[in-house]
Amino acid sequence: MKKLAHWSCAFASALALLATTLPATAQVPMQKTQAPGFHRMMVGDIEVTVISDGTIRLPVLQLLRGDRAKIADALKRGFLGEQVETSVNAFLINTGSKLVLVDTGAGQLFGPTVGQLVTNLRAAGYTPEQVDEIYITHLHGDHVGGVVATNARVFPNATLRMDKRESDFWLSEANMAAAPEAAKQFFQGAMLTTKPYLQAGKMRPFEGATELVPGVRAVSTYGHTPGHTIYTVESKGEKLVLWGDLMHVAAVQFEDPSVVIQFDSDNAAAMRQRVAAYEEAAKNGWMVGAAHLSFPGVGRLRSNGSGGYTFLPLNYSTLK
Protein backbone atom coordinates (compact mmCIF):
# COMPACT_ATOMS: atom_id res chain seq x y z
CA MET A 1 0.00 0.00 0.00
CA LYS A 2 2.92 2.34 0.78
CA LYS A 3 4.34 1.67 -2.69
CA LEU A 4 0.95 2.39 -4.30
CA ALA A 5 0.57 5.64 -2.36
CA HIS A 6 4.07 6.67 -3.34
CA TRP A 7 3.36 5.88 -7.03
CA SER A 8 0.07 7.85 -6.96
CA CYS A 9 1.80 10.85 -5.43
CA ALA A 10 4.58 10.73 -8.02
CA PHE A 11 2.06 10.43 -10.90
CA ALA A 12 0.09 13.43 -9.62
CA SER A 13 3.29 15.45 -9.37
CA ALA A 14 4.22 14.53 -12.95
CA LEU A 15 0.82 15.59 -14.23
CA ALA A 16 1.10 18.92 -12.43
CA LEU A 17 4.56 19.49 -13.94
CA LEU A 18 3.28 18.60 -17.42
CA ALA A 19 0.39 21.05 -17.09
CA THR A 20 2.80 23.88 -16.31
CA THR A 21 5.09 23.11 -19.27
CA LEU A 22 2.46 22.59 -22.03
CA PRO A 23 1.37 25.75 -23.93
CA ALA A 24 -2.16 27.00 -23.27
CA THR A 25 -4.73 26.03 -25.91
CA ALA A 26 -4.91 28.83 -28.48
CA GLN A 27 -8.24 30.60 -28.97
CA VAL A 28 -9.89 29.94 -32.34
CA PRO A 29 -9.85 33.22 -34.31
CA MET A 30 -13.13 34.69 -35.55
CA GLN A 31 -13.54 34.63 -39.33
CA LYS A 32 -15.60 37.84 -39.68
CA THR A 33 -16.61 37.10 -43.29
CA GLN A 34 -19.87 35.98 -44.87
CA ALA A 35 -20.41 33.11 -47.28
CA PRO A 36 -20.28 34.11 -50.98
CA GLY A 37 -23.23 36.44 -51.60
CA PHE A 38 -25.46 34.78 -54.16
CA HIS A 39 -28.94 33.28 -54.00
CA ARG A 40 -30.52 31.28 -56.82
CA MET A 41 -34.21 30.94 -57.68
CA MET A 42 -36.35 29.90 -60.63
CA VAL A 43 -39.07 31.90 -62.34
CA GLY A 44 -40.71 29.26 -64.51
CA ASP A 45 -37.87 28.14 -66.79
CA ILE A 46 -35.74 31.23 -66.17
CA GLU A 47 -32.96 31.14 -63.59
CA VAL A 48 -32.48 34.27 -61.50
CA THR A 49 -29.43 34.66 -59.26
CA VAL A 50 -29.38 37.49 -56.74
CA ILE A 51 -25.83 38.83 -56.46
CA SER A 52 -24.75 40.83 -53.41
CA ASP A 53 -22.46 43.79 -53.97
CA GLY A 54 -22.16 44.28 -50.22
CA THR A 55 -23.79 46.78 -47.88
CA ILE A 56 -23.80 50.52 -47.27
CA ARG A 57 -24.58 52.12 -43.92
CA LEU A 58 -27.21 54.81 -44.52
CA PRO A 59 -28.43 57.49 -42.06
CA VAL A 60 -32.02 56.61 -42.88
CA LEU A 61 -33.69 58.74 -40.18
CA GLN A 62 -31.98 61.74 -41.72
CA LEU A 63 -32.71 60.72 -45.32
CA LEU A 64 -36.37 59.67 -45.06
CA ARG A 65 -39.09 62.31 -45.40
CA GLY A 66 -42.33 61.99 -43.43
CA ASP A 67 -43.48 62.08 -39.81
CA ARG A 68 -40.12 61.85 -38.05
CA ALA A 69 -41.55 60.39 -34.84
CA LYS A 70 -43.43 57.66 -36.74
CA ILE A 71 -40.35 56.85 -38.82
CA ALA A 72 -38.21 56.58 -35.68
CA ASP A 73 -40.83 54.34 -34.06
CA ALA A 74 -40.99 52.07 -37.13
CA LEU A 75 -37.22 51.73 -37.10
CA LYS A 76 -37.25 50.92 -33.38
CA ARG A 77 -39.93 48.27 -33.85
CA GLY A 78 -37.78 46.81 -36.65
CA PHE A 79 -34.85 46.61 -34.18
CA LEU A 80 -32.99 49.22 -36.22
CA GLY A 81 -31.37 52.52 -35.32
CA GLU A 82 -30.98 55.86 -37.05
CA GLN A 83 -28.40 54.28 -39.36
CA VAL A 84 -29.16 51.05 -41.19
CA GLU A 85 -26.71 48.69 -42.88
CA THR A 86 -28.40 48.53 -46.27
CA SER A 87 -27.97 45.76 -48.85
CA VAL A 88 -26.95 46.53 -52.43
CA ASN A 89 -28.35 43.77 -54.66
CA ALA A 90 -28.10 43.00 -58.36
CA PHE A 91 -29.99 40.33 -60.30
CA LEU A 92 -28.52 37.96 -62.90
CA ILE A 93 -31.12 36.52 -65.29
CA ASN A 94 -30.34 33.43 -67.37
CA THR A 95 -33.11 32.96 -69.93
CA GLY A 96 -31.37 29.99 -71.51
CA SER A 97 -30.28 32.02 -74.53
CA LYS A 98 -29.26 35.33 -72.90
CA LEU A 99 -27.45 36.25 -69.71
CA VAL A 100 -28.74 39.58 -68.42
CA LEU A 101 -27.60 41.55 -65.39
CA VAL A 102 -30.00 44.04 -63.77
CA ASP A 103 -27.95 46.71 -61.98
CA THR A 104 -24.29 46.30 -61.07
CA GLY A 105 -23.78 47.62 -57.56
CA ALA A 106 -21.45 50.44 -56.57
CA GLY A 107 -18.13 49.17 -57.88
CA GLN A 108 -15.30 51.42 -56.69
CA LEU A 109 -17.50 54.43 -55.93
CA PHE A 110 -18.55 53.86 -52.30
CA GLY A 111 -15.71 52.31 -50.34
CA PRO A 112 -14.67 48.89 -49.03
CA THR A 113 -18.03 47.49 -47.86
CA VAL A 114 -19.35 47.26 -51.44
CA GLY A 115 -17.78 46.37 -54.79
CA GLN A 116 -18.19 42.61 -54.30
CA LEU A 117 -20.33 41.99 -57.38
CA VAL A 118 -17.71 40.32 -59.60
CA THR A 119 -16.36 38.17 -56.75
CA ASN A 120 -19.85 36.91 -55.97
CA LEU A 121 -20.73 36.56 -59.66
CA ARG A 122 -17.78 34.20 -60.08
CA ALA A 123 -18.71 32.33 -56.90
CA ALA A 124 -22.17 31.81 -58.46
CA GLY A 125 -20.56 30.07 -61.45
CA TYR A 126 -20.49 32.89 -64.00
CA THR A 127 -17.88 35.26 -65.42
CA PRO A 128 -18.18 38.91 -66.47
CA GLU A 129 -17.33 37.92 -70.04
CA GLN A 130 -20.50 35.78 -70.24
CA VAL A 131 -22.91 38.65 -69.58
CA ASP A 132 -24.74 39.65 -72.79
CA GLU A 133 -26.72 42.67 -71.62
CA ILE A 134 -26.84 44.97 -68.59
CA TYR A 135 -30.14 46.68 -67.71
CA ILE A 136 -29.79 49.65 -65.38
CA THR A 137 -32.79 50.74 -63.31
CA HIS A 138 -31.29 54.23 -63.01
CA LEU A 139 -27.91 55.92 -63.12
CA HIS A 140 -27.25 56.47 -59.42
CA GLY A 141 -23.77 55.25 -58.50
CA ASP A 142 -24.82 52.29 -56.35
CA HIS A 143 -26.62 50.80 -59.36
CA VAL A 144 -24.25 51.55 -62.25
CA GLY A 145 -20.86 51.89 -60.52
CA GLY A 146 -19.99 48.23 -61.03
CA VAL A 147 -19.89 48.42 -64.84
CA VAL A 148 -16.37 49.87 -64.77
CA ALA A 149 -13.09 49.37 -62.90
CA THR A 150 -10.17 51.76 -63.39
CA ASN A 151 -12.10 53.35 -66.30
CA ALA A 152 -12.36 50.06 -68.20
CA ARG A 153 -15.42 47.92 -68.95
CA VAL A 154 -15.90 45.15 -66.40
CA PHE A 155 -18.29 43.34 -68.78
CA PRO A 156 -16.45 43.52 -72.12
CA ASN A 157 -19.06 41.67 -74.19
CA ALA A 158 -22.17 43.27 -72.69
CA THR A 159 -24.38 46.00 -74.09
CA LEU A 160 -25.32 48.61 -71.50
CA ARG A 161 -29.01 49.61 -71.60
CA MET A 162 -31.29 52.01 -69.73
CA ASP A 163 -34.26 54.26 -70.50
CA LYS A 164 -33.31 57.11 -72.85
CA ARG A 165 -34.86 59.63 -70.44
CA GLU A 166 -32.36 58.48 -67.84
CA SER A 167 -29.27 58.75 -70.03
CA ASP A 168 -30.42 62.03 -71.60
CA PHE A 169 -30.79 63.58 -68.14
CA TRP A 170 -27.67 62.37 -66.31
CA LEU A 171 -25.27 62.55 -69.25
CA SER A 172 -26.13 66.17 -70.03
CA GLU A 173 -23.38 68.71 -69.32
CA ALA A 174 -26.04 71.44 -69.30
CA ASN A 175 -28.10 69.63 -66.64
CA MET A 176 -25.00 69.12 -64.51
CA ALA A 177 -24.06 72.79 -64.76
CA ALA A 178 -27.56 73.80 -63.64
CA ALA A 179 -27.69 71.31 -60.75
CA PRO A 180 -26.95 72.23 -57.11
CA GLU A 181 -23.35 71.64 -56.15
CA ALA A 182 -24.24 68.65 -53.96
CA ALA A 183 -26.00 66.93 -56.89
CA LYS A 184 -23.17 67.29 -59.40
CA GLN A 185 -21.54 64.08 -58.16
CA PHE A 186 -24.52 62.08 -59.48
CA PHE A 187 -23.92 63.44 -62.97
CA GLN A 188 -20.18 62.90 -62.73
CA GLY A 189 -20.64 59.30 -61.62
CA ALA A 190 -23.05 58.55 -64.46
CA MET A 191 -20.69 60.07 -67.03
CA LEU A 192 -17.66 58.24 -65.66
CA THR A 193 -19.29 54.81 -65.63
CA THR A 194 -21.03 54.96 -69.00
CA LYS A 195 -18.15 56.53 -70.97
CA PRO A 196 -16.21 53.31 -71.74
CA TYR A 197 -19.39 51.68 -73.11
CA LEU A 198 -20.25 54.74 -75.19
CA GLN A 199 -16.75 54.81 -76.65
CA ALA A 200 -16.94 51.10 -77.50
CA GLY A 201 -20.37 51.41 -79.13
CA LYS A 202 -21.75 49.19 -76.37
CA MET A 203 -24.42 51.51 -74.94
CA ARG A 204 -27.94 51.35 -76.37
CA PRO A 205 -30.76 53.16 -74.53
CA PHE A 206 -34.39 52.14 -75.09
CA GLU A 207 -37.54 54.26 -74.98
CA GLY A 208 -40.26 53.49 -72.45
CA ALA A 209 -41.88 50.15 -71.69
CA THR A 210 -40.62 47.44 -73.99
CA GLU A 211 -39.60 43.77 -74.11
CA LEU A 212 -35.81 43.66 -74.22
CA VAL A 213 -35.25 39.90 -74.55
CA PRO A 214 -37.89 37.15 -74.46
CA GLY A 215 -39.17 36.91 -70.89
CA VAL A 216 -37.65 40.20 -69.67
CA ARG A 217 -39.48 43.50 -70.00
CA ALA A 218 -38.75 47.12 -69.04
CA VAL A 219 -41.54 49.01 -67.25
CA SER A 220 -41.37 52.80 -66.88
CA THR A 221 -41.58 54.06 -63.27
CA TYR A 222 -40.35 57.64 -63.59
CA GLY A 223 -40.03 59.50 -60.30
CA HIS A 224 -37.09 58.38 -58.21
CA THR A 225 -35.08 59.58 -61.21
CA PRO A 226 -36.31 61.02 -64.52
CA GLY A 227 -35.97 57.65 -66.29
CA HIS A 228 -36.25 55.16 -63.42
CA THR A 229 -37.23 51.75 -64.81
CA ILE A 230 -38.17 48.43 -63.25
CA TYR A 231 -37.83 45.06 -64.98
CA THR A 232 -40.15 42.06 -65.03
CA VAL A 233 -39.18 38.42 -65.53
CA GLU A 234 -41.96 36.11 -66.74
CA SER A 235 -42.03 32.41 -67.59
CA LYS A 236 -44.69 29.68 -67.41
CA GLY A 237 -47.19 31.86 -65.56
CA GLU A 238 -44.73 33.03 -62.90
CA LYS A 239 -43.60 36.65 -62.55
CA LEU A 240 -40.81 38.44 -60.70
CA VAL A 241 -40.72 42.25 -60.60
CA LEU A 242 -37.33 43.91 -59.95
CA TRP A 243 -38.06 47.24 -58.33
CA GLY A 244 -34.70 49.02 -58.36
CA ASP A 245 -35.13 52.00 -56.01
CA LEU A 246 -38.91 52.12 -55.77
CA MET A 247 -38.26 51.59 -52.06
CA HIS A 248 -35.26 51.76 -49.72
CA VAL A 249 -36.13 50.98 -46.07
CA ALA A 250 -38.36 47.95 -45.58
CA ALA A 251 -39.06 48.57 -41.88
CA VAL A 252 -40.60 51.94 -42.71
CA GLN A 253 -41.83 52.04 -46.31
CA PHE A 254 -43.82 48.82 -46.40
CA GLU A 255 -45.85 49.90 -43.42
CA ASP A 256 -46.17 53.45 -44.77
CA PRO A 257 -45.60 53.75 -48.54
CA SER A 258 -46.06 57.53 -48.34
CA VAL A 259 -42.62 57.96 -46.74
CA VAL A 260 -40.17 59.25 -49.34
CA ILE A 261 -36.40 59.65 -49.41
CA GLN A 262 -34.07 62.56 -50.06
CA PHE A 263 -32.55 60.85 -53.13
CA ASP A 264 -35.80 61.09 -55.15
CA SER A 265 -35.72 63.49 -58.07
CA ASP A 266 -39.51 63.87 -57.64
CA ASN A 267 -40.82 62.74 -54.26
CA ALA A 268 -44.49 62.82 -55.22
CA ALA A 269 -44.02 60.84 -58.44
CA ALA A 270 -41.78 58.29 -56.70
CA MET A 271 -44.41 57.77 -54.01
CA ARG A 272 -47.16 57.23 -56.60
CA GLN A 273 -45.02 54.64 -58.40
CA ARG A 274 -44.29 52.83 -55.12
CA VAL A 275 -47.95 52.74 -54.06
CA ALA A 276 -49.00 51.40 -57.46
CA ALA A 277 -46.24 48.77 -57.50
CA TYR A 278 -47.10 47.55 -53.99
CA GLU A 279 -50.80 47.30 -54.80
CA GLU A 280 -50.21 45.46 -58.06
CA ALA A 281 -47.75 42.98 -56.55
CA ALA A 282 -50.00 42.19 -53.58
CA LYS A 283 -53.12 41.83 -55.72
CA ASN A 284 -51.48 39.47 -58.20
CA GLY A 285 -49.20 37.55 -55.84
CA TRP A 286 -46.12 38.44 -57.88
CA MET A 287 -42.65 37.85 -56.56
CA VAL A 288 -40.67 41.05 -56.04
CA GLY A 289 -37.02 41.91 -55.62
CA ALA A 290 -35.37 45.20 -54.76
CA ALA A 291 -31.88 46.62 -54.66
CA HIS A 292 -32.02 47.63 -51.00
CA LEU A 293 -34.11 44.91 -49.39
CA SER A 294 -31.99 42.87 -46.99
CA PHE A 295 -30.13 40.29 -49.13
CA PRO A 296 -31.34 38.30 -50.98
CA GLY A 297 -34.23 40.73 -51.10
CA VAL A 298 -36.91 38.61 -52.78
CA GLY A 299 -40.42 37.86 -51.55
CA ARG A 300 -44.10 38.72 -51.88
CA LEU A 301 -46.37 41.39 -50.41
CA ARG A 302 -49.57 41.03 -48.42
CA SER A 303 -51.84 44.01 -47.81
CA ASN A 304 -52.57 44.78 -44.17
CA GLY A 305 -55.89 46.35 -45.16
CA SER A 306 -55.02 49.88 -44.02
CA GLY A 307 -52.73 51.12 -46.77
CA GLY A 308 -49.63 49.29 -45.61
CA TYR A 309 -48.08 45.96 -46.51
CA THR A 310 -46.22 43.01 -45.01
CA PHE A 311 -43.17 41.68 -46.84
CA LEU A 312 -43.00 37.87 -46.91
CA PRO A 313 -39.55 36.53 -47.90
CA LEU A 314 -39.61 33.61 -50.33
CA ASN A 315 -39.32 30.15 -48.86
CA TYR A 316 -35.80 28.83 -49.39
CA SER A 317 -35.41 26.19 -52.10
CA THR A 318 -32.57 23.85 -53.07
CA LEU A 319 -33.91 24.02 -56.68
CA LYS A 320 -33.81 20.22 -56.99
N, C-alpha and C positions, 0 to 999 in steps of 0.2 A: 504494500500500500504506500510505503514511503517513496519507493521508486516511481510509482504511478503519479503521486502528488508532485514529485520533483519534475517528472516529464511534462505534466500539465502546466506547471509554472513556467518551465522553459519555453514551451510552445506558445503560451500567451505572451511572453516577453518578445519572442521572435515576431509574432504577428504585430505587436505594437511598434516594433522597430521598422518592419516592412511598411506599415501605414505612414510612418514619418518620412520614409525615403522615396515612396512612389509619388509622381506628380499628381496634382489634383485634376479631376476630370474636367476637361475644357468645356465651356458653355457652347452650345450649338448656335452659330450666328443666325440672325434673322435674314431672310432673303430679300424682303421689301420690294418684290416685283410681282406683277400679275402674270397670269397665263397669257399666251398670245391672244390679242383682241380681235377675234372673229367669231361670228355666230351664223350658222347656215339654216336656211328654211326653204321650203318649196311653196310656190304659188302655182298650182296646177302642175304643168310640166316645166315651169321656169324655175331655175335655182337662183335664190337671192342670198348673198352673203353680206351681212353687216360687218363693216370694217371699222375698228376704232382708231381714231387718230390721236387719242389721248383725252385729256381733260383740261379745262381752263377754269380758274377760280374767278367767279363774277360777283361783284357787289350788287346783288339783285335787289335788295331793299332800296338802294340808291337809284337803280336803273329803271325799276318798274314804276308805272304811272297809274295811280288809282287811290283809293282810300288807304293811306299809309298804315293806319292801325289795323285794318282788316288784312292787309298784305302781311304785316308782321305776325299777326295771329295765325294766318295760314301757314307761314313758314315754320312757326313754333310747333304747330300741330303736326307738321311734316317732319319734325325733329331736325330742322335746318336752322341755320343762323342767318345773319345779314349777308354773308358771303356764302355762295354755294359752288362746290366743285362740279362743274358742268361738263357733261360728255360732249364730244365732237365726233359725230358718226357720219360715215359715208356708206353707200350701198352699191354692191357689185352685182349686176344682173347678167346671168348667163341664159340666153334664150335658146341655146343649142346651136345657133348660127352666128350670133353676135355676142360680144362681151362688152357690156356697157357699165360705166362707173357714174353714179350720181353723186356729185360733190366730191371734193378731194381733201378736205381738212385744211389745216392752217399752214402746213409745210414749215418753212423757216421763219414765218412772220411773227409768231407769238411765244417764242421761248421754249424751254426744254421739256415742258409737260405735254406738248403736242408734237406733231411731226412724225408720228409713228405709222402713218398709213402704209407706206411701201413695205416696212418690216412686217406688218400684220397681213398685208396682201400676199406676200411671199409665204408666210406661215399658213395661209389659207389654201396654198397650192397653186397660186397664179403668179405671173410676172407682169411688170409694167408694160413690157413689149407686146403682151397678148391683148391688151385693152384696145378695142376698136373705136369706141366713141365715149366721150365724157360729156355728161349733161349737167350743167351748173344751174342750181336753183336761183342763185343771184351772186353778184360779184363782190360780196363782202369777203374779207381776207380769210376768215375761218372756213370758207366753203370753196374758195378757188386757189388758196395759197399753195396747195400741194401739187399743182400742175407743173411747177418749176422748182429747180434746185440750182443754185449758183447761175441763174439766168439761162438755164438750158431746160429743154422739155424733159420731164420725167417720164412721160408716156409718148415715146417717139413715133409710134404708129397710129396714134389716136387723133380723131378730129374733135376739136373743142366746140361745144354748142351751147347756146343760151338764147333767150328771147332777144330779138333785135332791139326792143325798147331798153333792155338792160345794158347791152353793149353800147348803144347810142348815147345813153346817159352817162355812164361811168368812164367811157373812153373819150369824152369830149373835153378838150383843153379849155373851151369857153365855159363849160359848166364848172370845171374845177376852179377857174379863176374867180367865178362869181360865188363860190361856196364859202361858208365861214371857215376860218383858219383851222378849227378843230376837225372839220369834215374833209379837208384836203387829202388826208392820209388814205381815205377810202378810195379816192380817185387814183392816187399814186399806186396803191396796191393793185388795183384792177389793171392799170396800164402795165405795170411791171410783170404781172403774171401772164397776161394774155399776149404780150409782145412776141415771144418766141414762136407761138403758134401762128400769129398773124404773118410773121416774116416767112414762115415755112409753108404758107398757104393751107394751114391745118385748122383754121377757125372758120366756122360756118354757122352764123346765127339763123334762127328760124323766126317766123312771125305768127304769134298767137298759138291757140290750141291746135295741135296737130299730132298725128301718129309719126313717130320718128323711126322706129323699127317695129316689125310685127310684135305685138304684145306690150309695147311700151309707148305711152302717150304723154305729151306735154299738155298741161292745163294751166291757163293764165290765172294768176292770183295776185294781181298788182296791188301794192299797198305797202308791204314791208320795205320794198324797193320798187322803183318805177316799172321794172320788168320781172318781178318775182314770179317764179313758175314752180308748180309742183308736178310730180310725175306719177303716173299710174302704171301698174304692172297687172296684166290680166291674162289668165289662162284657165281653160276648162271650168269656167264659172266662178273662179276665185279671183279676188282683187285685193291688191295692196296699194295704198296711197302714200307716197313719200312727200311729206309736208315741208321739207326745208325749214324755214324760219317762220312758219305760221304761228308757232308757239315756242317759248323758251323755258319757262319754269313750271313744271308739272304740278307742284304742290300748290301753286296759286292759280294758274290760268285754266286748269280744267274745272276747278270749282267756280271760278269767276272769269269767263271768257272776255269780259269787258276790260280787264286789266291789260294795259299796253306797255310797251317798252321804249326806252329812249332811242334805240337804234332804228325805229321805224321811220321811213321817209314820210309816211302819211299815217298817223295813228288811227284815224277814223276808218280809213279804207282797210288797213291791216286787221282791225277788229272785226269788220264786216266779213272779211274773207275767213277769219278764224271761226266765227260763229257759224257761218254757212258750212265750212268743212267739218266741224264737230257734228252738226246736226245731220249732215248727209252720211257721215261714217257710222254714227249710232243707229240711224234709221235702217241702213242697208247691211249692217253687220260687217262692214269692210275691215280688213286689217289696215293698220296705219303704222308708219314709221316716221321719226323726226330726228333732225340733226342733234337736238339738244335734250332729248329724253335720255334718262340714265341708260347706258349701254346694256343690252343691245337695242333698246328703244323701239320695240315693236309690240303691238297689242291691238286691242279693240276698245271702243268706247261704249259706255252705257249711260243713258240720260238719268239724272237723279230727279227729274220731274219739276225742277224749279230753276231751270236755266243753266245748271251746271252739269258736269259729267264726271264719271268715274273711269279711270284708265285701268284696263284689265290686261296685264302682260300675257303674251301668248304662252301656252303650255309648252314646256321644253320637249323636243322630239329628237330622237337619234337618227331620223330620216330613213330607217330601215323598213 
